[in-house]
């Protein structure tokens, strides 16, 4: 066969293959410059933004958020009903949904109630056979106190499941739209269990999402393919590629060079490199987010309230913001959630008072100063674009009150693991909300359920207030309860609150269909290059 005829044949075969799987011929690949490697691919095990972005393309929940907003909409459930007393949620499951077919799994049935039961029973039952074979920590479900909240889960029939709660909870339904609640295939899990390969659920994922897993090389690249059996419209992008680059400036340079087509959120100081570039579009939103420094409340000296308050009021936030947010579009965080959320306590203020900070240290028995570790965030986030610089500036502020801070950092996965183990004194963290409700910031991070080891915050008075707010259907009562809870938060200082930020996501001009979410997350469903 001559070369010309062979080339024509290859093109025709490409068109035929594309038509067979319902994709546009010669669909352009979409490359995303990710900011960190996913920790794994089991949605329930992880709660970092980088991992959620990866798993969110492959898994779906019973509900979803309407693109660009916080409104709930059906996903794997075609309908849902909340009881008048807010103590149960009943889901009618979507029919005709297929799980991914891959080289390592071929489903023999469609999605049904067994998959919902498997996914959620694994979260709440330590004695579940799969948990015995593959012990795992389900971070968000644990921090939410899911086992404590649920009275039971009922499999009513193949396409109906009911969740019963021990107490009213007006925010509960929104959890089913979050990344951690992505639905697994019970059939795939049973196959893994029978083969003694249960841990593979975290390395070779099977979901129902618009993309299915192809391959992964840590710290380098994640490859996904369009799911040809999707229950929704076919994707116009056949190949979705995550090119992993930790350094923000590297991601920007790759975008400008056309090596990636959209990138994880960039720092505001990187935006000048894109000024005047007609081939680049920069999208932005004032996100529901926060950065903070979390204290280890289990060990000295940060177990002392006076020490925590002293370290907080010794920080010159004005100077830090000039260095980290030169465009001036970040907001200093005063409380545990942004002021745009109902229930924000407007009476709270930040304070910069080194003299009072020194007096507080003396009262706590540290008149001659103290030493501690300060962990710098190893990845760039919109609310903390340079963890090392933030750490250095805080280190200088603390030195003025006699506190010697030793700056440490680790690779992202190691950083999270060590922090969860309580090896830190103070570490940098952050949170982004999806629902626009105060409870989403407070319960997963500051409730006693989130504090199994004593490292984090657990205050009975605070707990009583947020429990009452979650159970109330009266919006004004909820606001009042949250305002009171924030007064306790500010008094006890489990965090040093830092910033709420604008999120910037730049992309090449040919990228179509992308919509920013309130939490700055990235969703590639129906995103393509023209």
Backbone torsions as a table, in degrees:
resi	resn	phi	psi	omega
1	UNK	NA	129.0	-179.8
2	UNK	-74.9	163.4	-172.4
3	UNK	-61.9	-39.7	-178.4
4	UNK	-63.8	-45.1	179.6
5	UNK	-65.9	-36.6	179.6
6	UNK	-64.7	-41.0	179.3
7	UNK	-64.2	-44.6	178.8
8	UNK	-61.1	-41.4	-179.9
9	UNK	-62.5	-42.9	179.0
10	UNK	-60.7	-41.9	179.3
11	UNK	-63.5	-45.3	180.0
12	UNK	-63.2	-40.5	177.6
13	UNK	-63.8	-36.9	177.7
14	UNK	-63.3	-43.1	177.5
15	UNK	-62.6	-43.3	-177.8
16	UNK	-64.3	-44.1	180.0
17	UNK	-62.9	-40.9	179.7
18	UNK	-63.1	-42.4	180.0
19	UNK	-66.1	-35.5	-178.8
20	UNK	-62.7	-35.6	-178.5
21	UNK	-100.6	10.6	171.7
22	UNK	77.3	23.4	-179.2
23	UNK	-111.3	154.7	176.6
24	UNK	-64.4	144.0	-179.2
25	UNK	-58.1	138.9	176.7
26	UNK	51.3	41.9	178.9
27	UNK	-56.9	136.4	-177.2
28	UNK	-75.8	137.1	174.5
29	UNK	-67.6	152.6	178.1
30	UNK	-117.1	122.4	-177.9
31	UNK	-110.1	124.9	179.8
32	UNK	-109.4	126.1	175.3
33	UNK	-84.1	100.3	-179.0
34	UNK	-83.3	155.4	-174.6
35	UNK	-95.8	-9.7	-179.9
36	UNK	-163.0	158.4	176.5
37	UNK	-75.1	140.1	172.8
38	UNK	-63.5	143.5	179.3
39	UNK	-73.3	-23.2	-179.8
40	UNK	176.4	-172.4	-174.8
41	UNK	-125.9	15.9	171.8
42	UNK	-96.4	107.8	-172.0
43	UNK	-55.1	-35.7	-176.1
44	UNK	-71.0	-17.5	-175.7
45	UNK	-86.5	-13.0	-169.7
46	UNK	-134.4	152.5	177.6
47	UNK	-134.8	16.7	177.1
48	UNK	-82.9	150.7	-177.2
49	UNK	-61.2	-39.8	-177.6
50	UNK	-62.7	-42.7	179.7
51	UNK	-70.4	-41.5	178.0
52	UNK	-59.2	-37.2	179.1
53	UNK	-63.5	-39.2	179.3
54	UNK	-70.5	-51.9	-176.7
55	UNK	-68.6	-27.6	-178.3
56	UNK	-64.4	-19.3	177.7
57	UNK	-82.2	-21.1	-172.8
58	UNK	-107.4	-23.4	-177.0
59	UNK	-116.8	154.9	175.6
60	UNK	-131.5	151.3	176.3
61	UNK	-99.4	178.3	175.5
62	UNK	-63.6	-35.9	177.1
63	UNK	-122.8	167.3	174.6
64	UNK	-139.2	170.5	173.9
65	UNK	-98.0	136.8	175.5
66	UNK	-58.7	135.0	-174.0
67	UNK	-55.5	129.2	177.7
68	UNK	83.6	3.9	-177.2
69	UNK	-147.2	-167.1	-178.5
70	UNK	-114.4	6.4	-179.1
71	UNK	-74.1	131.5	178.9
72	UNK	-75.5	145.9	176.1
73	UNK	-145.7	158.8	-179.1
74	UNK	-62.8	147.1	170.3
75	UNK	-134.5	-96.9	175.7
76	UNK	-76.7	-15.7	167.0
77	UNK	-95.9	134.9	178.0
78	UNK	-84.9	-18.7	177.9
79	UNK	-160.8	158.6	175.8
80	UNK	-148.4	151.8	-178.9
81	UNK	-132.0	130.7	175.9
82	UNK	-103.0	130.0	-178.2
83	UNK	-65.5	154.2	-179.0
84	UNK	-57.8	-29.5	179.8
85	UNK	-89.6	6.4	178.5
86	UNK	58.0	31.7	-178.8
87	UNK	-113.3	3.0	174.0
88	UNK	-154.7	151.5	175.7
89	UNK	-130.2	125.8	-179.4
90	UNK	-113.1	129.3	-177.4
91	UNK	-111.9	131.9	167.2
92	UNK	-94.8	119.1	-171.7
93	UNK	-83.1	144.6	179.1
94	UNK	-69.2	137.0	178.7
95	UNK	-99.5	154.2	178.5
96	UNK	84.9	14.4	-179.5
97	UNK	-91.9	129.7	179.4
98	UNK	-108.6	142.4	171.9
99	UNK	-78.9	161.3	-178.3
100	UNK	-59.9	139.4	168.8
101	UNK	-102.8	125.6	-177.6
102	UNK	-135.7	174.1	176.2
103	UNK	-59.6	-21.1	-176.9
104	UNK	-106.1	0.1	177.3
105	UNK	-159.3	132.5	173.3
106	UNK	-122.9	111.4	-178.9
107	UNK	-69.3	148.8	177.7
108	UNK	-111.3	-2.5	179.2
109	UNK	-146.7	167.6	178.3
110	UNK	-87.6	165.4	176.1
111	UNK	-53.9	135.1	175.1
112	UNK	-152.1	-168.8	-174.1
113	UNK	-62.8	-27.1	179.4
114	UNK	-60.1	-34.6	-178.9
115	UNK	-70.7	-38.1	176.8
116	UNK	-66.1	-44.9	-179.8
117	UNK	-61.3	-46.0	179.2
118	UNK	-59.8	-48.6	-176.0
119	UNK	-57.4	-47.5	-172.8
120	UNK	-87.5	-30.0	175.9
121	UNK	-65.1	-32.0	177.2
122	UNK	-64.0	-32.3	179.4
123	UNK	-70.1	-32.7	-168.2
124	UNK	-110.3	-10.9	-175.5
125	UNK	-119.3	101.8	179.6
126	UNK	-61.1	-23.4	-178.5
127	UNK	-89.8	4.6	176.8
128	UNK	-56.5	135.4	-178.3
129	UNK	-51.7	-37.4	-179.2
130	UNK	-69.6	-36.5	178.1
131	UNK	-67.3	-31.8	176.1
132	UNK	-68.7	-36.8	179.6
133	UNK	-76.7	-34.3	-178.9
134	UNK	-137.7	81.7	179.1
135	UNK	-61.2	132.0	-177.8
136	UNK	-145.2	154.3	173.5
137	UNK	-100.8	122.3	179.3
138	UNK	-98.3	93.5	-163.4
139	UNK	-58.0	-55.2	-174.5
140	UNK	-69.4	-42.6	179.2
141	UNK	-60.4	-39.6	178.1
142	UNK	-67.2	-46.5	-178.4
143	UNK	-66.4	-29.0	176.7
144	UNK	-74.2	-19.6	-174.4
145	UNK	71.7	40.0	-172.7
146	UNK	-58.5	-43.4	-179.0
147	UNK	-62.4	-35.1	179.1
148	UNK	-73.3	-32.1	-177.3
149	UNK	-75.5	-33.4	-171.1
150	UNK	-88.2	133.3	169.7
151	UNK	-84.7	-33.5	178.5
152	UNK	174.8	166.8	175.9
153	UNK	-123.9	126.4	-176.0
154	UNK	-111.3	125.8	171.1
155	UNK	-89.9	98.3	-175.3
156	UNK	-76.0	-44.3	171.5
157	UNK	-159.2	-171.7	-175.9
158	UNK	-57.4	-26.0	-173.0
159	UNK	-127.7	23.5	177.7
160	UNK	-142.7	128.7	178.2
161	UNK	-134.6	138.3	178.8
162	UNK	-121.5	133.9	174.0
163	UNK	-105.4	120.8	179.1
164	UNK	-104.8	134.8	-176.3
165	UNK	-107.0	151.5	178.0
166	UNK	-75.1	-24.8	-179.7
167	UNK	-145.1	157.2	177.1
168	UNK	-56.6	142.7	180.0
169	UNK	-150.1	103.3	-174.4
170	UNK	-77.4	-10.7	-178.7
171	UNK	-102.6	-2.9	-166.9
172	UNK	-63.1	-41.1	-174.5
173	UNK	-59.1	-32.1	-178.1
174	UNK	-62.4	-24.5	179.5
175	UNK	-60.5	-29.0	-176.6
176	UNK	-74.5	-5.7	176.5
177	UNK	-102.5	-2.4	-175.8
178	UNK	-87.9	159.3	-173.0
179	UNK	-58.8	-36.8	-175.5
180	UNK	-65.4	-19.8	-175.2
181	UNK	-97.2	20.9	175.8
182	UNK	-60.9	139.9	-172.2
183	UNK	-88.1	129.0	176.2
184	UNK	-90.4	162.2	172.4
185	UNK	-86.8	117.7	177.0
186	UNK	-65.8	-31.9	178.8
187	UNK	-65.6	-44.3	177.4
188	UNK	-62.7	-42.8	179.4
189	UNK	-60.9	-41.8	179.1
190	UNK	-64.3	-37.3	177.5
191	UNK	-63.9	-46.4	179.5
192	UNK	-61.9	-42.1	-178.2
193	UNK	-63.4	-43.7	-178.2
194	UNK	-67.8	-25.5	-178.6
195	UNK	-95.7	1.9	-179.5
196	UNK	70.2	28.0	-176.7
197	UNK	-125.1	41.1	-174.4
198	UNK	-59.1	-34.2	-177.6
199	UNK	-64.3	-16.8	-179.5
200	UNK	-65.0	-16.4	178.6
201	UNK	-61.9	-22.1	-179.7
202	UNK	-97.4	-9.0	-177.9
203	UNK	-117.4	-26.3	177.5
204	UNK	-128.9	84.5	-170.0
205	UNK	-74.8	151.1	172.5
206	UNK	-131.6	117.6	177.9
207	UNK	-131.9	-159.1	177.2
208	UNK	-121.5	5.6	-170.8
209	UNK	-69.8	177.4	-176.0
210	UNK	-68.0	-18.0	177.5
211	UNK	-125.9	148.6	177.6
212	UNK	-118.9	153.0	-176.1
213	UNK	-67.0	138.2	174.2
214	UNK	-118.2	-56.6	-179.2
215	UNK	-161.1	162.8	-178.1
216	UNK	-150.9	131.4	172.1
217	UNK	-123.5	113.2	-174.5
218	UNK	-53.9	136.9	179.0
219	UNK	64.4	12.6	-179.1
220	UNK	-130.5	-68.4	-173.8
221	UNK	-155.0	142.8	171.0
222	UNK	-119.0	128.7	-179.3
223	UNK	-116.0	133.8	176.1
224	UNK	-130.5	156.8	177.5
225	UNK	-120.9	152.2	174.4
226	UNK	-60.5	139.6	179.5
227	UNK	-81.8	111.1	-176.7
228	UNK	-71.9	-14.5	-177.6
229	UNK	-104.5	19.6	-177.8
230	UNK	-59.3	145.4	178.9
231	UNK	-80.2	-14.4	178.2
232	UNK	-101.2	-168.3	178.2
233	UNK	-60.6	146.3	178.3
234	UNK	-64.9	147.1	176.7
235	UNK	-74.7	145.3	175.8
236	UNK	-90.2	-3.8	172.7
237	UNK	-108.1	120.6	-178.7
238	UNK	-83.5	-40.1	-177.4
239	UNK	-118.3	120.2	176.7
240	UNK	-110.8	122.0	-173.1
241	UNK	-123.5	127.2	172.9
242	UNK	-99.2	110.8	173.9
243	UNK	-93.7	116.8	-168.4
244	UNK	-93.7	118.3	179.6
245	UNK	-136.6	114.6	-176.1
246	UNK	-70.1	-35.7	-174.6
247	UNK	-80.3	124.7	-178.5
248	UNK	-58.2	-40.1	-177.8
249	UNK	-68.0	-29.5	176.4
250	UNK	-67.1	-42.1	179.0
251	UNK	-63.0	-40.4	179.4
252	UNK	-63.6	-44.3	-179.2
253	UNK	-64.8	-37.7	177.0
254	UNK	-64.6	-39.1	178.2
255	UNK	-64.4	-46.5	-178.5
256	UNK	-63.8	-31.4	-179.6
257	UNK	-84.5	-4.9	-179.3
258	UNK	80.6	11.7	178.4
259	UNK	-77.1	-23.0	167.8
260	UNK	-135.1	161.5	-170.7
261	UNK	-109.9	-17.9	175.1
262	UNK	-152.1	149.7	-175.6
263	UNK	-131.2	157.7	172.0
264	UNK	-57.5	158.7	-176.3
265	UNK	-49.2	137.5	-178.5
266	UNK	-105.1	165.0	176.9
267	UNK	-75.1	152.5	-180.0
268	UNK	-64.7	-27.1	179.9
269	UNK	-72.4	-15.2	177.5
270	UNK	-83.0	-12.4	-173.3
271	UNK	-66.6	-28.4	-178.5
272	UNK	-61.5	-28.7	179.2
273	UNK	-66.8	-17.7	-177.8
274	UNK	-106.7	-2.1	178.8
275	UNK	-59.6	130.6	176.6
276	UNK	79.8	0.2	179.7
277	UNK	-84.4	109.8	-178.2
278	UNK	-72.7	-14.5	-179.8
279	UNK	-91.5	3.2	-177.3
280	UNK	-124.4	135.6	172.3
281	UNK	-115.0	133.2	178.1
282	UNK	-112.6	118.5	176.3
283	UNK	-98.8	149.2	-179.7
284	UNK	-145.6	156.1	174.3
285	UNK	-152.1	148.3	171.7
286	UNK	-82.2	98.8	-168.0
287	UNK	-81.5	159.6	173.7
288	UNK	-85.6	83.6	-173.6
289	UNK	-144.7	171.0	176.8
290	UNK	-158.4	144.2	166.5
291	UNK	-112.8	149.3	-178.1
292	UNK	-157.2	166.6	170.7
293	UNK	-108.6	122.9	-177.6
294	UNK	-99.0	133.4	178.1
295	UNK	-87.8	147.6	168.2
296	UNK	-82.9	110.3	-175.5
297	UNK	-88.1	4.8	-177.3
298	UNK	-96.7	-23.2	-174.6
299	UNK	-129.8	155.4	179.0
300	UNK	-69.9	152.2	0.2
301	UNK	-92.6	-1.8	-173.7
302	UNK	-79.3	1.3	172.1
303	UNK	-78.4	-8.2	179.1
304	UNK	-94.2	125.6	-178.1
305	UNK	-59.4	-39.5	-178.9
306	UNK	-62.9	-36.6	178.5
307	UNK	-66.8	-43.7	-179.7
308	UNK	-62.7	-43.1	179.2
309	UNK	-65.2	-41.0	179.6
310	UNK	-61.3	-45.5	-179.5
311	UNK	-64.7	-34.1	178.0
312	UNK	-66.5	-54.1	-172.2
313	UNK	-78.6	-3.9	174.8
314	UNK	-84.9	-8.1	-176.5
315	UNK	-88.3	127.0	177.4
316	UNK	-88.7	87.3	-176.7
317	UNK	-62.6	-35.6	-179.1
318	UNK	-57.5	-45.2	-179.5
319	UNK	-68.2	-39.6	179.7
320	UNK	-63.8	-41.1	-179.1
321	UNK	-66.6	-34.5	177.7
322	UNK	-64.2	-33.9	-179.1
323	UNK	-81.2	-38.7	-172.7
324	UNK	-93.5	-26.7	-176.8
325	UNK	-129.2	68.1	-173.4
326	UNK	-63.0	-21.7	179.4
327	UNK	-80.5	-12.6	175.0
328	UNK	76.1	20.2	-177.4
329	UNK	-109.3	24.1	169.3
330	UNK	-106.9	154.2	-176.2
331	UNK	-115.7	134.6	177.6
332	UNK	-66.1	130.1	180.0
333	UNK	-83.1	131.8	-179.1
334	UNK	-109.3	-34.0	-176.9
335	UNK	-124.6	-169.4	-174.2
336	UNK	-82.0	-7.3	177.2
337	UNK	-147.6	163.0	-173.5
338	UNK	-68.4	155.1	-179.5
339	UNK	-66.3	-14.8	178.7
340	UNK	-73.5	-13.2	-176.9
341	UNK	-91.2	135.7	-179.5
342	UNK	-59.0	133.7	-179.5
343	UNK	104.1	-5.2	177.9
344	UNK	-61.9	133.0	-178.2
345	UNK	-89.0	103.7	-175.3
346	UNK	-72.6	-11.9	-178.8
347	UNK	-80.3	-15.5	-177.4
348	UNK	-75.4	145.6	-179.6
349	UNK	-137.3	154.4	168.2
350	UNK	-86.8	159.7	-177.9
351	UNK	-136.6	139.5	172.0
352	UNK	-122.0	107.4	-173.3
353	UNK	-152.0	81.0	-178.7
354	UNK	-57.4	-35.7	-178.9
355	UNK	-64.3	-45.1	178.4
356	UNK	-68.9	-31.6	177.3
357	UNK	-61.9	-43.0	179.3
358	UNK	-64.6	-37.9	179.2
359	UNK	-65.7	-39.2	178.0
360	UNK	-64.8	-39.9	177.1
361	UNK	-62.6	-42.0	178.2
362	UNK	-62.0	-41.9	178.6
363	UNK	-61.8	-32.9	-180.0
364	UNK	-83.1	-0.7	178.8
365	UNK	94.6	16.5	-179.5
366	UNK	-121.9	48.6	-179.8
367	UNK	-61.5	-29.4	-179.7
368	UNK	-92.5	10.3	178.4
369	UNK	92.6	-176.4	-179.2
370	UNK	-157.8	169.6	176.2
371	UNK	-123.5	146.1	175.3
372	UNK	-157.6	169.3	177.2
373	UNK	-95.2	138.9	175.9
374	UNK	-121.7	114.9	-177.0
375	UNK	-90.6	126.8	-179.4
376	UNK	-92.7	132.8	180.0
377	UNK	-59.3	126.5	-175.2
378	UNK	-85.6	-6.0	178.4
379	UNK	-122.5	151.0	178.8
380	UNK	-82.6	133.4	176.8
381	UNK	-129.0	153.3	178.8
382	UNK	-55.3	-35.9	-179.5
383	UNK	-84.7	-10.2	177.9
384	UNK	-150.4	80.2	-171.9
385	UNK	-72.5	-15.1	-179.0
386	UNK	-151.4	89.8	-176.3
387	UNK	-62.3	-36.8	-179.3
388	UNK	-65.6	-43.8	179.4
389	UNK	-66.4	-42.4	177.5
390	UNK	-58.6	-42.6	-179.8
391	UNK	-62.7	-41.8	-179.1
392	UNK	-65.5	-40.2	179.5
393	UNK	-68.0	-39.9	176.9
394	UNK	-67.0	-40.3	177.7
395	UNK	-55.6	-42.4	178.9
396	UNK	-66.1	-40.9	178.6
397	UNK	-64.6	-42.4	-178.4
398	UNK	-69.3	-32.4	178.4
399	UNK	-59.7	-30.0	-178.8
400	UNK	-68.8	-17.9	177.9
401	UNK	-111.6	14.8	175.2
402	UNK	87.5	17.9	179.4
403	UNK	-105.1	122.8	177.7
404	UNK	-98.2	113.3	-178.3
405	UNK	-102.4	128.6	175.6
406	UNK	-98.7	113.6	-176.4
407	UNK	-79.6	129.7	177.1
408	UNK	-131.3	155.6	171.0
409	UNK	-156.1	165.8	-176.8
410	UNK	-145.9	167.8	170.6
411	UNK	-57.2	149.0	-167.7
412	UNK	-52.9	-50.6	-179.4
413	UNK	-63.6	-40.4	178.7
414	UNK	-67.3	-38.5	177.9
415	UNK	-57.2	-49.1	-179.1
416	UNK	-65.3	-43.0	-178.7
417	UNK	-62.7	-46.3	-178.6
418	UNK	-66.5	-38.5	178.3
419	UNK	-64.5	-42.4	178.2
420	UNK	-63.6	-26.9	177.3
421	UNK	-82.4	-7.7	176.8
422	UNK	80.1	30.4	-179.8
423	UNK	-81.0	-10.6	-174.1
424	UNK	-91.2	167.6	162.7
425	UNK	-101.0	-49.8	177.7
426	UNK	-138.7	130.1	176.6
427	UNK	-134.4	151.9	-179.5
428	UNK	-84.4	136.8	179.0
429	UNK	-147.8	-171.6	179.6
430	UNK	-170.8	174.9	-177.5
431	UNK	-156.1	147.1	174.2
432	UNK	-132.0	135.2	-177.8
433	UNK	-98.8	153.7	179.4
434	UNK	-113.4	-25.8	-170.0
435	UNK	-96.0	-18.0	-174.7
436	UNK	76.1	16.8	-179.7
437	UNK	-112.6	141.8	-178.3
438	UNK	-60.2	-34.1	-176.4
439	UNK	-60.1	-31.0	-178.5
440	UNK	-66.1	-25.8	175.9
441	UNK	-86.3	-36.8	-170.7
442	UNK	-83.9	-53.3	-173.6
443	UNK	-64.3	-46.5	-178.2
444	UNK	-68.8	-19.3	-173.1
445	UNK	-113.1	-29.1	-168.8
446	UNK	-127.3	7.0	177.6
447	UNK	-88.2	164.9	178.3
448	UNK	-65.2	-27.4	178.1
449	UNK	-63.2	-28.6	-179.8
450	UNK	-83.4	1.6	-171.7
451	UNK	-125.2	62.9	-178.4
452	UNK	-69.9	-24.7	-171.3
453	UNK	-110.4	-5.4	-177.9
454	UNK	89.2	0.1	-179.5
455	UNK	-72.9	-38.8	-172.7
456	UNK	-100.0	-171.9	-173.8
457	UNK	-79.5	135.6	171.8
458	UNK	-150.5	105.6	-176.2
459	UNK	-128.5	117.4	-174.8
460	UNK	-57.4	-38.6	180.0
461	UNK	-66.5	-44.7	177.1
462	UNK	-61.5	-43.8	-178.6
463	UNK	-60.5	-43.3	-179.4
464	UNK	-61.1	-40.1	-178.3
465	UNK	-69.3	-44.2	-178.4
466	UNK	-74.0	-30.0	173.9
467	UNK	-63.6	-43.2	180.0
468	UNK	-65.7	-39.2	179.7
469	UNK	-65.5	-39.7	-179.4
470	UNK	-66.4	-28.6	-176.8
471	UNK	-89.4	-11.8	-174.0
472	UNK	-88.9	138.1	174.7
473	UNK	-96.8	2.2	-179.9
474	UNK	-94.1	109.1	-176.7
475	UNK	-57.0	-40.1	-179.2
476	UNK	-67.2	-38.4	177.7
477	UNK	-65.8	-40.1	178.4
478	UNK	-61.2	-44.0	178.5
479	UNK	-58.4	-46.9	-178.7
480	UNK	-62.6	-40.8	179.8
481	UNK	-66.3	-41.0	178.8
482	UNK	-67.4	-36.7	176.9
483	UNK	-62.0	-41.1	177.4
484	UNK	-66.0	-42.0	-179.7
485	UNK	-61.1	-38.0	-180.0
486	UNK	-67.8	-29.6	176.0
487	UNK	-63.8	-39.0	176.9
488	UNK	-67.6	-43.0	177.3
489	UNK	-56.0	-45.7	-177.3
490	UNK	-70.2	-32.9	178.6
491	UNK	-70.1	-42.1	-174.4
492	UNK	-84.9	-23.4	175.6
493	UNK	53.9	56.1	173.3
494	UNK	-69.2	-22.8	178.0
495	UNK	-125.2	155.0	159.1
496	UNK	-99.3	107.3	-177.6
497	UNK	-75.8	138.0	-174.7
498	UNK	-117.7	-68.1	-168.7
499	UNK	-146.3	147.0	161.8
500	UNK	-111.0	133.6	-170.5
501	UNK	-126.4	160.2	163.6
502	UNK	-77.0	141.6	178.2
503	UNK	-108.5	128.6	178.3
504	UNK	-113.3	126.5	175.0
505	UNK	-124.1	110.2	179.0
506	UNK	-91.7	153.4	-179.7
507	UNK	-151.7	161.4	174.7
508	UNK	-69.0	152.8	-174.2
509	UNK	-63.5	-24.5	-176.3
510	UNK	-84.3	-1.2	178.5
511	UNK	-77.3	128.8	-176.3
512	UNK	-121.4	148.8	169.6
513	UNK	87.1	0.9	-177.8
514	UNK	-80.3	135.5	178.2
515	UNK	-128.4	129.0	179.4
516	UNK	-76.0	144.1	177.7
517	UNK	-97.2	158.4	-179.0
518	UNK	-60.4	-25.1	179.1
519	UNK	-96.4	5.5	179.2
520	UNK	78.3	10.0	-179.3
521	UNK	-74.1	167.2	-173.1
522	UNK	-119.8	123.0	-179.0
523	UNK	-122.9	121.5	-175.4
524	UNK	-99.4	7.7	176.6
525	UNK	-64.5	127.6	-179.8
526	UNK	64.0	24.1	172.9
527	UNK	-102.5	135.0	-176.1
528	UNK	-154.0	170.3	174.8
529	UNK	-106.7	130.2	-179.7
530	UNK	-85.5	NA	NA
